[in-house]
Structure formats: structure tokens, C-alpha cells
């Protein structure tokens, strides 16, 4: 099978992009840990050398993480099977609940982080 097999079909292409999205996120987390360590060394030693590069890379990683999250949550109806009073819950309802929980969790985490920043 040729190395470019995944570029011939749109569905395969976006699947590979989704799987690839974990790599930039891992690099971003390592970069963040390095910056945290450098900041912990004290204000006299900390000179943010990353500047705009880190911000631009963070935006790119954010887009990858959003794509990864949305595509995963869209599959929740296929992965999760629930019965309520011996009746199966429709997959669309499960997906809607997952997205609602994601939004609620994001709001709570944002609220906590803003509280810590004050």
C-alpha cells in the first residue's frame, strides 16, 4: 500500500488529520512545561524568549484540539449505548448531551481560572 493511501479519500484524509492532531498538542504541552519551569526560576532569570511564536503555535494547537474534540464527541452516539426504562436512547440525544456537558465543563473551568487570576 503506498504511503499516500490516505490522501485519495476525503474521509481517510480527515481521519489521519484527526489522529495527527495529538502530536502538536503533545509538543505544546512540553513547551508549556518548559515555560512554567523557566518562570518558576524567578523573575530575574525569566525572559520569555518564545513571544509571539508560542501564541501563534497555541492558536494552531487550539484549532487542532477543537477539531479533535468535536469529531470525537460526534461519535459518542455510536460508542455509547444507553437504555432508559428499557428504551434505547437515540444517538442524537447522546451527542447533544455530550456537547452540552462539554460546554458546561468549559464554562466552569473558565470561571475557576478567572477566579484564580483575580
N, C-alpha and C positions, 0 to 999 in steps of 0.2 A: 504494500500500500504506500503510495507516495506521501511525502511529508506534508503536502498541501491539501490533503483529502478534505480537511475541514473548511477550506475556502470555497468549495464547489456548491455547498448547500447553505442557504441563509440560516437555517435553524442550527446547523452544526457550528457555523461561524459564531453565532451569538452564544452558544453553549461554551465554546472554547474561550470567548471573551469573558464570560461569567466566571469560569474556572481560573482564568488568568488574573482576575481582579484581586485574588488573595495575595499575590506577590507584591504589588505596590503597597498594599495595606501593611504587610509584614515589614517592608522597608521603612514605611512611615513610622511604625511603632518603634523600631530600633532607633531611628533618627530622633524621635521624641524622647526616648530614654536617655540618649546621649545629651540632648539639650537640657533635660532635667538634671542630670548629673553635673553638667557644666554650671548650671545656675546654682546648684547646691554648694559648689565650691566657694561661693561668696561673691558679693557684688564687685569686688576689686578685680577678681580674676575672670569674671564672666563678661565676655564681649560677644554678643550674638553675631556670629560670622555667617549664619545662614540667611538672615534677612529675608528678602523677597523670594528667594528660592524655596524656602520652607513653606511660605504662604502659598505660592503657586502650586507646589507639589501637594500641599494639603487640600487644595481645591480639587485637583485631579483625583486624589485618593477619595475625597468625599463623593465625587461623582461615581467612581467605581463602587464604593460601598453602598450607595443608594441603588445602583443597578443590581448589585448582588442581593441586597435585601428585598427589593421589590420582586425580583424574579423568584426568589426563594419563597416569599410569602404567597405568591400566586399559585405555588404548588401545594400549599397547605391543604387545600380541599382534596387533593389526590392522596396525600400522605396520611392525613388524619381522618379517621372514621369514627363518628360518634353516633350513639343512639340515645334518644330522649324518649322515655316512656315507650320503649320498643319500636320507635320510628326513627329511621336514619335521618340525620341532619344533612341537608343539601350542601354540597361542596361550596357553593357560592356564599352561603351563610358563614361557613367556617372561614373562608378567605376574608370576608368582611369583618368578622370578629378579630382575626389576626391583625388586620390593618388598623382597626380601632385600638387594639391593645398596644400596637407599636406607637401610635400617635400619643396615647395616654402616657406610656413609659417615657417617650421623648419629652413631653411637657413636664413630667415630674422630675426627670433628670435635669432638664434645663432650669427649672425652678430651684432645685437644690444647688446647682452650680452658681447661679446668680446669687443665691443666699450666701454661699461661701465667699464670693468676690466682694461682698459689701464689708 
